[in-house]
Amino acid sequence: MKVERDLVARVARLSALELGPEEEAALAEQLTRIVSHFEALRDIPDALLAEAADAPPSPLRADEAARGLSAGVALANAPESAHGHFVVPRVVSRD
């Protein structure tokens, strides 16, 4: 599968990245090589693959309710708050 520059440009725009035409072309080429490596893995016969061992279960801690901070204490440590909520800078814009 060939990754086209327009796909890279679209994903960059959605990710709020500013890429120049040279960077888009280089990324498209690099991503195409990466995808081709993964596509090559499909050609390996199943008989050559080692049997996958089951992973040991992950130890999980008990899900126990614990008392958290009160809203007043949490907001007292906030750099800025308003109307009982944290105030944070806007990170997403609709250009």
N, C-alpha and C positions, 0 to 999 in steps of 0.2 A: 504494500500500500504506500503510495506516495503522499506525503503531507504537503499540501499546497501553501503558498504564502498567504493567500486570503484566509485560510483557516487559522494560521498563526496570528494574523492581524486581528481577526475576530476574537480569538481567545485572549490576546493581549489587551484588547479594548475592554472586554468583560472583566479582566483582572486588574484594570486600571494601571496597566504598564504602558510606558511610552517607548516604543521601539522604532528605530529608523529602518528604512528599506533594506540596508545591508544586514542589520540584525535579524529582520524577519526572514531574509533569504537564508542566512546561516542557521537559524533555528529550524527552519523547514527542512534543510538538508540533514541536520543532526537528528531530528525527530524521525525522518524517513529511515535513516540508518538504524536507529533504535528499534523501530517497528519491524524492520526487515529481519533483525536478529530474533525477535520474538516469533515472527512468522516461520523462521527456519526451524524453530523448536517443534513445530507441528509435524515436521517430516521425520522426526526420530521415531522409529518403531517402538511400540509399547513393550515388546519383548526385551529391548535393551535398557529399559528403565528399571531401576531397583524398586523393589516393593517398598512402598512408603510405610514407615513405622508410625503407629498412632502416637501423637504427642501426649505427654503426661498432662493430666488436668491441671489447670492453673489454680493455685491456692487462692481462695477468696476469703476476705474477711467477713465477719458476720455483719449483716445489715441491721444495725441497731440505731434507733433514733437517738440523737444527741442534741443537747440544747445549743443553739447557735447564738449569734450576736443579736441584740435587740436592734431595731431600726435606728434608734437614737444613737447608739454606740457606733454602729457602722457609718452613719451619716456624719458623725462627729469627726471621723478620720478621713472623710472625703475632701478632696481639694475644693470641690464646689457641689452644692446641692440646692434643690429648689422644690418646694411643694412635696417634701418627703421622698424625693428621688435623687439619684446621682445625676449630675450634669456632665456629659461627655462631649468631646468634639465630634462633629459630623464627619464620618469617614466615607460615606457613599453619596455621590451626587449624580444627578441625572442631566448630563450634558448633552 
